[in-house]
Amino acid sequence: VPYGCLVPQSVDNLLVAGRCVAGDKISHSAMRNMMACTVTGQGAGVAAAVSVREAASTGTVDITKVQDELERQGVRIR
C-alpha cells in the first residue's frame, strides 16, 4: 500500500487508515477487507511515531525510516 494513500492532501499531520484510505474504485474495493485495514493502521501508527521522533510532519516524514521501522517489527514490505 503506498504511503500516499494514507496522507490527506489538504490537512497536515493527519493520517487515515482502514476503510478511509484513498484509491480508485478497483483499488479501494480491495482495501476494504480487515487485513488491509490492519496493515494500514500499523503503517500509519509507525509513520506518526517516526514523524514525532524526527520532528517532521507526516507529509514530509522520511519514508525509508518508516519502512525500516516496519521491517524491524517484522513487516514484509519489499
Backbone hydrogen bonds, N-H to C=O, Kabsch-Sander energy under -0.5 kcal/mol:
donor,donor_aa,acceptor,acceptor_aa,energy
5,C,2,P,-1.6
6,L,3,Y,-2.3
7,V,3,Y,-0.5
7,V,4,G,-0.7
14,L,11,V,-0.8
16,V,6,L,-2.5
20,C,17,A,-1.4
21,V,18,G,-1.2
22,A,5,C,-1.8
28,H,24,D,-2.9
29,S,25,K,-1.7
30,A,26,I,-1.3
31,M,27,S,-0.9
31,M,28,H,-0.6
32,R,29,S,-0.7
33,N,30,A,-0.5
37,C,33,N,-1.9
38,T,34,M,-2.2
39,V,35,M,-2.5
40,T,36,A,-2.1
41,G,37,C,-1.6
42,Q,38,T,-2.1
43,G,39,V,-2.3
44,A,40,T,-2.4
45,G,41,G,-2.3
46,V,42,Q,-2.5
47,A,43,G,-2.5
48,A,44,A,-2.4
49,A,45,G,-2.3
50,V,46,V,-2.8
51,S,47,A,-2.4
52,V,48,A,-2.0
53,R,49,A,-2.5
54,E,50,V,-2.5
55,A,52,V,-0.9
56,A,51,S,-2.7
60,T,57,S,-0.9
61,V,57,S,-0.8
63,I,61,V,-0.8
65,K,62,D,-0.9
66,V,62,D,-1.5
67,Q,63,I,-2.7
68,D,64,T,-2.4
69,E,65,K,-2.0
70,L,66,V,-2.4
71,E,67,Q,-2.6
72,R,68,D,-2.1
73,Q,69,E,-1.6
74,G,71,E,-1.6
75,V,70,L,-2.5
77,I,75,V,-0.8
